[in-house]
Amino acid sequence: MSTLATVKDLKVVLLKALPAESDAAADQCRDILQQLNTTAITLEILTETLIGKEVSKLKNHAALGTAAKTLVKKWKKVANASPGSVSKKVKAERRDSTQSATIADAESEWAGLAPQRQAICRKFHSLLAAVKSALTNGEDSINAAAFDHLTGPRAAEIEAAVVQKHGSSPHHKSYVDKARSLAFNLKKNQDLCRQVVLGQVTATALVDMSTAELAPAATQQARAVESARLQDAKRLDWNEANEDKINEMCGIRGDLLKASLFTCGRCKSHKTTSTQKQTRSADEPMTVFVLCLNCGKRWKC
């Protein structure tokens, strides 16, 4: 079995054992860390599997934290020593040339496509590249070189998934509409961009998402609250269920809560509600229907 396949299998087992709360899970994670430590892992394997992201989750673990930190530190040295990985000082001095090289490497992923499809891939790549600072800075960040290796293929995968579902020709209206919709939502939803780059959301799953699913988490939450409010407003017993809120908004407190125009003949309660309906001819007075909120008796007068 190749080293890449071995690391992928170990990652699958590690994901099942996380967050290693039980003793058995902790022992299993310890064995995985030992196997990873003895495995010769290159930058390409780190980029392909993103195993460092999962091992970093164990840094704060009481029993496994030291081993996880040592392993992540070792992999950072491997990434920094690999070709294409330069120091921050050199990056600052040659930012423009490095950025151009990164874009050129990404465009090699879709070099054989039609011009319009290349333009769509380039747009997706620019949107995914916008989350680089969020993924390459911080304690649990991924290597910048690994990020640059991911964005190009991810953009090509998204465009290919759009073509597969909405027509083999980029001139199809459904293809153009879907590409524009995805670009708009990826620009608004930075969390979704990060998930796509990390492989947590596949290109096929992204294309299959509805407009509601593509929206940012805050927008989805606001829509859910509004939907629940509208659903609640359709209840036939809304007035009874929200009686306390209504009384509070209207300033009805204390003895005013007992006040009523009608008294129940059964339980003598003053908590009654009434409605009026025209049950007779127009020149006759309306009929009043009364409901006792205490015992449920109904009568008309």
C-alpha positions as a printed NumPy array, in Angstrom:
array([[  0.   ,   0.   ,   0.   ],
       [  1.317,   3.452,  -0.902],
       [  2.095,   6.08 ,   1.723],
       [ -0.762,   8.274,   0.474],
       [ -3.29 ,   5.453,   0.828],
       [ -1.942,   4.625,   4.297],
       [ -2.335,   8.224,   5.485],
       [ -5.854,   8.393,   4.05 ],
       [ -6.835,   5.212,   5.92 ],
       [ -5.319,   6.536,   9.153],
       [ -7.226,   9.807,   8.713],
       [-10.521,   7.921,   8.361],
       [ -9.86 ,   5.989,  11.588],
       [ -8.77 ,   9.173,  13.358],
       [-11.963,  11.012,  12.384],
       [-14.032,   8.194,  13.881],
       [-12.044,   8.307,  17.137],
       [-12.173,  12.09 ,  17.592],
       [-12.652,  13.876,  19.951],
       [-11.036,  11.006,  21.893],
       [-13.13 ,  11.474,  25.034],
       [-13.092,   7.826,  26.105],
       [ -9.981,   5.892,  27.117],
       [-10.386,   3.485,  24.207],
       [-10.621,   6.342,  21.705],
       [ -7.588,   8.044,  23.252],
       [ -5.531,   4.862,  22.969],
       [ -6.579,   4.475,  19.342],
       [ -5.582,   8.086,  18.58 ],
       [ -2.227,   7.527,  20.311],
       [ -1.533,   4.531,  18.062],
       [ -2.469,   6.555,  14.966],
       [ -0.137,   9.396,  15.977],
       [  2.714,   6.933,  16.465],
       [  2.113,   5.422,  13.007],
       [  1.986,   8.88 ,  11.429],
       [  5.213,   9.844,  13.176],
       [  7.029,   6.869,  11.638],
       [  5.582,   7.475,   8.165],
       [  7.557,   9.529,   5.642],
       [  4.995,  12.225,   4.759],
       [  5.708,  14.751,   2.028],
       [  4.127,  18.107,   1.214],
       [  2.054,  16.472,  -1.525],
       [  0.568,  14.005,   0.98 ],
       [ -0.123,  16.78 ,   3.49 ],
       [ -1.851,  18.784,   0.747],
       [ -3.887,  15.876,  -0.568],
       [ -5.082,  14.485,   2.787],
       [ -5.075,  17.601,   5.029],
       [ -4.148,  15.241,   7.862],
       [ -2.499,  18.118,   9.736],
       [ -5.882,  19.81 ,  10.171],
       [ -7.261,  16.778,  12.014],
       [ -4.172,  16.136,  14.15 ],
       [ -4.213,  19.805,  15.244],
       [ -7.565,  19.148,  16.956],
       [ -5.706,  17.056,  19.536],
       [ -3.284,  19.822,  20.58 ],
       [ -5.358,  20.709,  23.654],
       [ -6.02 ,  17.078,  24.637],
       [ -4.686,  16.276,  28.119],
       [ -3.021,  12.987,  27.158],
       [ -2.38 ,  13.439,  23.433],
       [ -1.573,  17.163,  23.215],
       [  2.211,  16.82 ,  23.4  ],
       [  2.381,  14.136,  20.705],
       [  0.037,  16.088,  18.428],
       [  2.039,  19.325,  18.778],
       [  5.311,  17.526,  18.062],
       [  3.851,  15.893,  14.959],
       [  2.38 ,  19.146,  13.605],
       [  5.671,  20.96 ,  14.23 ],
       [  7.494,  18.225,  12.314],
       [  5.121,  18.54 ,   9.348],
       [  5.503,  22.323,   9.269],
       [  9.25 ,  21.848,   8.878],
       [  8.576,  19.433,   6.009],
       [  6.281,  21.962,   4.327],
       [  8.706,  24.851,   4.788],
       [ 11.6  ,  22.794,   3.426],
       [  9.662,  21.655,   0.346],
       [ 10.123,  23.369,  -3.044],
       [  7.695,  26.242,  -3.514],
       [  7.48 ,  26.96 ,   0.207],
       [  9.378,  30.149,   1.059],
       [  9.812,  32.268,   4.142],
       [  7.465,  35.087,   5.044],
       [ 10.161,  37.639,   4.382],
       [ 10.703,  36.42 ,   0.821],
       [  6.943,  36.289,   0.303],
       [  6.615,  39.924,   1.324],
       [  9.41 ,  40.956,  -1.048],
       [  8.114,  38.956,  -4.016],
       [  4.374,  39.016,  -3.417],
       [  3.395,  40.04 ,  -6.933],
       [  5.559,  37.449,  -8.689],
       [  4.46 ,  34.69 ,  -6.305],
       [  0.797,  35.547,  -6.815],
       [  1.238,  35.465, -10.604],
       [  2.946,  32.079, -10.388],
       [  0.139,  30.742,  -8.195],
       [ -2.5  ,  31.866, -10.683],
       [ -0.518,  30.369, -13.56 ],
       [ -0.297,  27.019, -11.728],
       [ -4.037,  27.114, -11.058],
       [ -4.893,  27.891, -14.682],
       [ -3.014,  24.8  , -15.796],
       [ -5.923,  22.83 , -14.329],
       [ -8.32 ,  24.15 , -16.976],
       [ -5.919,  25.043, -19.808],
       [ -7.671,  22.772, -22.347],
       [-11.18 ,  24.129, -21.784],
       [-13.134,  26.558, -23.944],
       [-12.517,  30.282, -23.254],
       [-15.873,  30.792, -21.526],
       [-15.325,  27.785, -19.274],
       [-11.852,  29.066, -18.418],
       [-13.385,  32.395, -17.423],
       [-15.814,  30.601, -15.092],
       [-12.95 ,  28.58 , -13.548],
       [-10.936,  31.757, -13.08 ],
       [-13.888,  33.382, -11.291],
       [-14.339,  30.411,  -8.943],
       [-10.592,  30.378,  -8.261],
       [-10.554,  34.057,  -7.283],
       [-13.466,  33.498,  -4.871],
       [-11.795,  30.492,  -3.226],
       [ -8.454,  32.301,  -3.026],
       [-10.15 ,  35.119,  -1.085],
       [-10.275,  32.916,   2.051],
       [ -6.519,  32.251,   2.055],
       [ -5.799,  34.471,   5.061],
       [ -8.5  ,  32.722,   7.085],
       [ -7.075,  29.262,   6.38 ],
       [ -3.338,  29.997,   6.504],
       [ -3.222,  32.079,   9.703],
       [ -3.734,  30.826,  13.235],
       [ -2.74 ,  27.836,  15.305],
       [ -4.784,  25.257,  13.363],
       [ -4.081,  26.73 ,   9.917],
       [ -2.932,  24.858,   6.841],
       [  0.285,  25.604,   4.999],
       [  0.115,  28.418,   2.432],
       [  1.708,  26.228,  -0.228],
       [ -0.882,  23.538,   0.439],
       [ -3.646,  26.107,   0.045],
       [ -2.26 ,  27.252,  -3.331],
       [ -2.193,  23.636,  -4.527],
       [ -5.853,  23.15 ,  -3.575],
       [ -7.663,  26.172,  -5.018],
       [ -6.937,  25.465,  -8.69 ],
       [ -8.272,  21.883,  -8.719],
       [-11.244,  22.888,  -6.551],
       [-12.262,  25.611,  -9.028],
       [-11.978,  23.177, -11.949],
       [-14.049,  20.578, -10.059],
       [-16.854,  23.061,  -9.401],
       [-17.   ,  24.148, -13.056],
       [-16.974,  20.52 , -14.235],
       [-19.811,  19.652, -11.846],
       [-21.866,  22.55 , -13.231],
       [-21.284,  21.32 , -16.797],
       [-22.183,  17.753, -15.846],
       [-25.516,  18.746, -14.337],
       [-26.563,  21.68 , -16.519],
       [-25.374,  20.696, -19.979],
       [-22.202,  19.777, -21.793],
       [-22.059,  23.141, -23.547],
       [-21.093,  26.308, -21.649],
       [-23.531,  28.241, -23.849],
       [-26.549,  26.62 , -22.166],
       [-28.573,  29.17 , -20.215],
       [-28.885,  26.831, -17.231],
       [-25.072,  26.498, -17.114],
       [-24.544,  30.265, -17.101],
       [-27.311,  30.878, -14.539],
       [-25.977,  28.211, -12.169],
       [-22.388,  29.456, -12.469],
       [-23.499,  33.012, -11.683],
       [-25.591,  31.825,  -8.754],
       [-22.704,  29.845,  -7.259],
       [-20.289,  32.737,  -7.738],
       [-22.691,  35.159,  -6.041],
       [-23.283,  32.86 ,  -3.058],
       [-19.614,  31.902,  -2.641],
       [-18.754,  35.599,  -2.503],
       [-21.315,  36.138,   0.265],
       [-20.589,  32.923,   2.192],
       [-16.939,  32.767,   3.262],
       [-17.562,  29.754,   5.513],
       [-18.801,  27.788,   2.511],
       [-15.671,  28.77 ,   0.561],
       [-13.478,  27.419,   3.346],
       [-15.421,  24.141,   3.425],
       [-15.037,  23.751,  -0.346],
       [-11.271,  24.364,  -0.228],
       [-10.828,  21.86 ,   2.622],
       [-12.905,  19.248,   0.805],
       [-15.616,  19.218,   3.465],
       [-18.154,  20.124,   0.743],
       [-17.571,  18.396,  -2.605],
       [-18.13 ,  20.112,  -5.942],
       [-21.087,  17.832,  -6.727],
       [-22.717,  18.574,  -3.365],
       [-22.14 ,  22.295,  -3.886],
       [-23.883,  22.281,  -7.268],
       [-26.81 ,  20.3  ,  -5.814],
       [-27.366,  22.826,  -3.005],
       [-30.467,  24.993,  -3.097],
       [-30.361,  28.766,  -2.791],
       [-31.37 ,  28.492,   0.865],
       [-28.545,  26.035,   1.596],
       [-25.967,  28.271,  -0.12 ],
       [-26.857,  31.26 ,   2.061],
       [-24.618,  32.23 ,   5.012],
       [-25.415,  30.736,   8.42 ],
       [-26.721,  34.062,   9.751],
       [-29.123,  34.392,   6.83 ],
       [-30.311,  30.813,   7.229],
       [-30.936,  31.4  ,  10.931],
       [-32.88 ,  34.607,  10.256],
       [-34.994,  32.819,   7.662],
       [-35.695,  29.958,  10.062],
       [-36.819,  32.402,  12.77 ],
       [-39.084,  34.24 ,  10.33 ],
       [-40.507,  30.962,   9.017],
       [-41.254,  29.799,  12.561],
       [-42.932,  33.144,  13.302],
       [-45.146,  32.914,  10.229],
       [-46.004,  29.302,  11.002],
       [-46.919,  30.248,  14.555],
       [-49.102,  33.104,  13.324],
       [-51.226,  30.628,  11.331],
       [-52.271,  28.733,  14.456],
       [-55.977,  28.869,  15.187],
       [-55.257,  29.079,  18.927],
       [-52.631,  31.814,  18.545],
       [-54.564,  34.292,  20.719],
       [-54.902,  31.806,  23.547],
       [-51.271,  30.643,  23.319],
       [-49.961,  34.218,  23.333],
       [-52.431,  35.718,  25.787],
       [-49.714,  36.73 ,  28.257],
       [-47.707,  38.501,  25.547],
       [-50.782,  40.321,  24.269],
       [-51.741,  41.5  ,  27.758],
       [-48.17 ,  42.668,  28.415],
       [-48.011,  44.644,  25.161],
       [-51.394,  46.244,  25.845],
       [-50.498,  47.127,  29.431],
       [-53.142,  44.852,  30.938],
       [-51.87 ,  43.904,  34.39 ],
       [-53.108,  43.175,  37.886],
       [-56.845,  43.579,  38.419],
       [-57.36 ,  44.461,  34.768],
       [-56.697,  40.825,  33.906],
       [-59.901,  39.89 ,  35.77 ],
       [-62.039,  42.505,  34.088],
       [-64.572,  41.274,  31.495],
       [-67.917,  42.211,  30.053],
       [-69.26 ,  38.711,  30.652],
       [-69.274,  36.284,  33.585],
       [-69.416,  32.543,  33.07 ],
       [-72.613,  31.055,  34.479],
       [-70.939,  27.728,  35.182],
       [-67.69 ,  28.625,  36.994],
       [-68.349,  32.363,  37.655],
       [-65.027,  33.245,  36.013],
       [-64.463,  36.677,  34.479],
       [-61.846,  35.383,  32.041],
       [-63.934,  35.311,  28.914],
       [-63.546,  36.327,  25.302],
       [-66.278,  37.292,  22.877],
       [-66.83 ,  37.683,  19.161],
       [-69.701,  39.171,  17.187],
       [-71.28 ,  37.817,  14.023],
       [-74.227,  38.921,  11.903],
       [-76.467,  35.852,  12.058],
       [-79.764,  37.61 ,  11.324],
       [-80.897,  40.227,   8.835],
       [-78.844,  43.36 ,   8.351],
       [-81.235,  45.54 ,  10.338],
       [-80.963,  43.262,  13.381],
       [-78.168,  43.598,  15.982],
       [-75.188,  41.25 ,  15.833],
       [-75.095,  38.042,  17.875],
       [-72.376,  37.883,  20.56 ],
       [-70.621,  34.535,  21.072],
       [-68.8  ,  34.182,  24.408],
       [-66.137,  31.669,  25.429],
       [-65.032,  31.043,  29.   ],
       [-61.258,  30.641,  29.123],
       [-61.451,  28.937,  32.516],
       [-63.882,  26.056,  31.919],
       [-64.468,  26.233,  28.163],
       [-68.202,  26.903,  28.276],
       [-69.641,  28.684,  25.204],
       [-72.882,  30.666,  24.946],
       [-74.42 ,  33.425,  22.895],
       [-76.368,  36.484,  23.84 ]])
